[in-house]
Amino acid sequence: IASAAPIAAAPPALIEILPPPDAVAGWTRVDEPQLVAADALWRHIDGAAEQYLLFGCTGLAVAYYARAAGAEDGVAAVGDSGAGEALGEAPVAPGGSEVSVEIYEMADSLGSFGLYMLERPRVEACLPLGAQGHLAGGEIGFWGGRYYVKVRSQPDGEAERDAAHALAERIAKDHLQGSELP
């Protein structure tokens, strides 16, 4: 007789946690996402890699999103009413508007929590992203489970901040629901 014990689902591959190219209307992912192994972390975050490794970082996924050519200043998540068609591989608009997404995978949730707390600036209120998040200038930081996430907008304009927030919400909703503080 077979056991009726539930089989635990495997965690998603790190690259699968990154939002798809058309996750935010008016924005598109630039190039293919990058995967960085723990032993090569210093190439992406030179000077801080040792700190991440001490907290148990096992890998990093990075993607860049840019405003698509012809996009309006407003931002709405694809699928929201009034968001229009997904842009897919639309050409990138000149002007340098960019949002970067970095997802650090840690060995365990205590490592992701520890790194989040170490890097979290003094903030008045936390954001409801994952287990906890914060906003500091053009950077949203949050964590949940084994993942520590940074979403940065350049420049720090309204459209860029809106796109960054939409990407952060997508990650939290799709992959970090049920995360709790230790």
MIKE-606581 format. One record per residue (C-alpha): residue number from 1; residue in three letters; z, y, x. Coordinates in steps of 0.05 Angstrom, whole numbers. Example, Ala and Ser with C-alpha at 12.3 -4.5 7.8 and 13.67 -1.06 7.14 Angstrom:
BEGIN
+-----+---------+--------+--------+--------+
| num | residuo |     c3 |     c2 |     c1 |
+-----+---------+--------+--------+--------+
|   1 |     Ala |    156 |    -90 |    246 |
|   2 |     Ser |    143 |    -21 |    273 |
+-----+---------+--------+--------+--------+
This chain:
BEGIN
+-----+---------+--------+--------+--------+
| num | residuo |     c3 |     c2 |     c1 |
+-----+---------+--------+--------+--------+
|   1 |     Ile |      0 |      0 |      0 |
|   2 |     Ala |    -21 |     67 |     28 |
|   3 |     Ser |     30 |    121 |     38 |
|   4 |     Ala |     27 |    180 |    -10 |
|   5 |     Ala |     53 |    229 |     43 |
|   6 |     Pro |     11 |    292 |     45 |
|   7 |     Ile |    -31 |    304 |    106 |
|   8 |     Ala |    -19 |    371 |    138 |
|   9 |     Ala |    -81 |    414 |    143 |
|  10 |     Ala |   -103 |    431 |    213 |
|  11 |     Pro |    -97 |    504 |    231 |
|  12 |     Pro |   -163 |    542 |    231 |
|  13 |     Ala |   -199 |    551 |    297 |
|  14 |     Leu |   -181 |    618 |    326 |
|  15 |     Ile |   -251 |    645 |    318 |
|  16 |     Glu |   -251 |    627 |    244 |
|  17 |     Ile |   -194 |    677 |    232 |
|  18 |     Leu |   -238 |    736 |    251 |
|  19 |     Pro |   -269 |    770 |    190 |
|  20 |     Pro |   -343 |    755 |    180 |
|  21 |     Pro |   -396 |    806 |    200 |
|  22 |     Asp |   -402 |    834 |    129 |
|  23 |     Ala |   -327 |    837 |    113 |
|  24 |     Val |   -327 |    912 |    102 |
|  25 |     Ala |   -383 |    949 |     66 |
|  26 |     Gly |   -417 |    999 |    111 |
|  27 |     Trp |   -394 |    963 |    174 |
|  28 |     Thr |   -422 |    904 |    212 |
|  29 |     Arg |   -397 |    860 |    268 |
|  30 |     Val |   -429 |    877 |    335 |
|  31 |     Asp |   -451 |    817 |    377 |
|  32 |     Glu |   -416 |    749 |    374 |
|  33 |     Pro |   -341 |    744 |    376 |
|  34 |     Gln |   -309 |    730 |    444 |
|  35 |     Leu |   -259 |    675 |    458 |
|  36 |     Val |   -214 |    685 |    517 |
|  37 |     Ala |   -173 |    627 |    545 |
|  38 |     Ala |   -101 |    640 |    566 |
|  39 |     Asp |   -117 |    633 |    640 |
|  40 |     Ala |   -171 |    688 |    633 |
|  41 |     Leu |   -130 |    735 |    590 |
|  42 |     Trp |   -123 |    784 |    649 |
|  43 |     Arg |   -197 |    799 |    643 |
|  44 |     His |   -187 |    829 |    573 |
|  45 |     Ile |   -118 |    860 |    579 |
|  46 |     Asp |   -111 |    873 |    653 |
|  47 |     Gly |    -39 |    891 |    670 |
|  48 |     Ala |     -8 |    861 |    607 |
|  49 |     Ala |    -32 |    789 |    610 |
|  50 |     Glu |     32 |    763 |    643 |
|  51 |     Gln |     74 |    791 |    586 |
|  52 |     Tyr |     30 |    756 |    534 |
|  53 |     Leu |     33 |    691 |    573 |
|  54 |     Leu |    109 |    695 |    576 |
|  55 |     Phe |    109 |    696 |    499 |
|  56 |     Gly |     66 |    634 |    498 |
|  57 |     Cys |     -5 |    661 |    487 |
|  58 |     Thr |    -54 |    604 |    485 |
|  59 |     Gly |   -118 |    643 |    470 |
|  60 |     Leu |   -150 |    706 |    443 |
|  61 |     Ala |   -208 |    719 |    396 |
|  62 |     Val |   -240 |    788 |    398 |
|  63 |     Ala |   -293 |    820 |    353 |
|  64 |     Tyr |   -320 |    891 |    347 |
|  65 |     Tyr |   -345 |    923 |    283 |
|  66 |     Ala |   -386 |    986 |    280 |
|  67 |     Arg |   -410 |   1031 |    224 |
|  68 |     Ala |   -479 |   1009 |    201 |
|  69 |     Ala |   -537 |   1057 |    203 |
|  70 |     Gly |   -542 |   1096 |    138 |
|  71 |     Ala |   -471 |   1079 |    116 |
|  72 |     Glu |   -432 |   1131 |     77 |
|  73 |     Asp |   -364 |   1156 |     99 |
|  74 |     Gly |   -327 |   1116 |     46 |
|  75 |     Val |   -306 |   1044 |     59 |
|  76 |     Ala |   -296 |    988 |     10 |
|  77 |     Ala |   -287 |    915 |     23 |
|  78 |     Val |   -347 |    872 |      6 |
|  79 |     Gly |   -337 |    844 |    -63 |
|  80 |     Asp |   -298 |    904 |    -89 |
|  81 |     Ser |   -329 |    938 |   -148 |
|  82 |     Gly |   -378 |    991 |   -125 |
|  83 |     Ala |   -381 |    963 |    -54 |
|  84 |     Gly |   -455 |    948 |    -59 |
|  85 |     Glu |   -492 |    894 |    -21 |
|  86 |     Ala |   -465 |    862 |     42 |
|  87 |     Leu |   -498 |    892 |    103 |
|  88 |     Gly |   -502 |    830 |    146 |
|  89 |     Glu |   -537 |    846 |    211 |
|  90 |     Ala |   -552 |    919 |    195 |
|  91 |     Pro |   -567 |    963 |    256 |
|  92 |     Val |   -507 |   1001 |    283 |
|  93 |     Ala |   -504 |   1076 |    271 |
|  94 |     Pro |   -503 |   1122 |    331 |
|  95 |     Gly |   -439 |   1161 |    342 |
|  96 |     Gly |   -391 |   1109 |    370 |
|  97 |     Ser |   -349 |   1092 |    308 |
|  98 |     Glu |   -318 |   1024 |    323 |
|  99 |     Val |   -262 |    979 |    301 |
| 100 |     Ser |   -238 |    924 |    347 |
| 101 |     Val |   -200 |    862 |    323 |
| 102 |     Glu |   -158 |    821 |    371 |
| 103 |     Ile |   -124 |    758 |    348 |
| 104 |     Tyr |    -75 |    727 |    397 |
| 105 |     Glu |    -55 |    655 |    384 |
| 106 |     Met |     14 |    638 |    408 |
| 107 |     Ala |     47 |    570 |    419 |
| 108 |     Asp |     94 |    583 |    361 |
| 109 |     Ser |    115 |    636 |    311 |
| 110 |     Leu |    174 |    659 |    353 |
| 111 |     Gly |    126 |    679 |    408 |
| 112 |     Ser |     82 |    719 |    361 |
| 113 |     Phe |    143 |    752 |    330 |
| 114 |     Gly |    172 |    769 |    398 |
| 115 |     Leu |    108 |    800 |    423 |
| 116 |     Tyr |    100 |    840 |    359 |
| 117 |     Met |    172 |    867 |    365 |
| 118 |     Leu |    162 |    884 |    438 |
| 119 |     Glu |     99 |    924 |    424 |
| 120 |     Arg |    118 |    953 |    357 |
| 121 |     Pro |    130 |   1028 |    361 |
| 122 |     Arg |    188 |   1060 |    324 |
| 123 |     Val |    161 |   1067 |    254 |
| 124 |     Glu |    191 |   1091 |    189 |
| 125 |     Ala |    161 |   1038 |    145 |
| 126 |     Cys |    129 |    970 |    156 |
| 127 |     Leu |     62 |    949 |    127 |
| 128 |     Pro |     58 |    887 |     82 |
| 129 |     Leu |     10 |    850 |    128 |
| 130 |     Gly |     28 |    779 |    148 |
| 131 |     Ala |    103 |    774 |    159 |
| 132 |     Gln |    106 |    847 |    180 |
| 133 |     Gly |     59 |    901 |    205 |
| 134 |     His |     58 |    973 |    229 |
| 135 |     Leu |     10 |   1030 |    236 |
| 136 |     Ala |     12 |   1076 |    297 |
| 137 |     Gly |    -45 |   1125 |    304 |
| 138 |     Gly |   -109 |   1086 |    304 |
| 139 |     Glu |    -76 |   1018 |    314 |
| 140 |     Ile |    -51 |    968 |    263 |
| 141 |     Gly |     -8 |    913 |    291 |
| 142 |     Phe |     19 |    853 |    252 |
| 143 |     Trp |     39 |    782 |    259 |
| 144 |     Gly |     45 |    719 |    219 |
| 145 |     Gly |     56 |    647 |    238 |
| 146 |     Arg |     29 |    636 |    309 |
| 147 |     Tyr |    -16 |    697 |    307 |
| 148 |     Tyr |     -7 |    768 |    332 |
| 149 |     Val |    -62 |    814 |    310 |
| 150 |     Lys |    -84 |    883 |    334 |
| 151 |     Val |   -137 |    924 |    297 |
| 152 |     Arg |   -157 |    989 |    331 |
| 153 |     Ser |   -203 |   1044 |    306 |
| 154 |     Gln |   -243 |   1091 |    351 |
| 155 |     Pro |   -245 |   1149 |    339 |
| 156 |     Asp |   -183 |   1156 |    296 |
| 157 |     Gly |   -220 |   1184 |    235 |
| 158 |     Glu |   -210 |   1169 |    162 |
| 159 |     Ala |   -270 |   1123 |    155 |
| 160 |     Glu |   -250 |   1084 |    217 |
| 161 |     Arg |   -178 |   1077 |    194 |
| 162 |     Asp |   -201 |   1053 |    126 |
| 163 |     Ala |   -247 |   1001 |    157 |
| 164 |     Ala |   -190 |    978 |    204 |
| 165 |     His |   -142 |    971 |    146 |
| 166 |     Ala |   -194 |    932 |    105 |
| 167 |     Leu |   -204 |    884 |    163 |
| 168 |     Ala |   -129 |    876 |    174 |
| 169 |     Glu |   -118 |    862 |    100 |
| 170 |     Arg |   -174 |    810 |    101 |
| 171 |     Ile |   -142 |    772 |    159 |
| 172 |     Ala |    -72 |    775 |    128 |
| 173 |     Lys |    -97 |    754 |     59 |
| 174 |     Asp |   -142 |    697 |     83 |
| 175 |     His |    -98 |    668 |    139 |
| 176 |     Leu |    -27 |    695 |    141 |
| 177 |     Gln |     -1 |    689 |     70 |
| 178 |     Gly |     68 |    660 |     65 |
| 179 |     Ser |     88 |    685 |    134 |
| 180 |     Glu |    162 |    703 |    139 |
| 181 |     Leu |    208 |    737 |    188 |
| 182 |     Pro |    248 |    686 |    228 |
+-----+---------+--------+--------+--------+
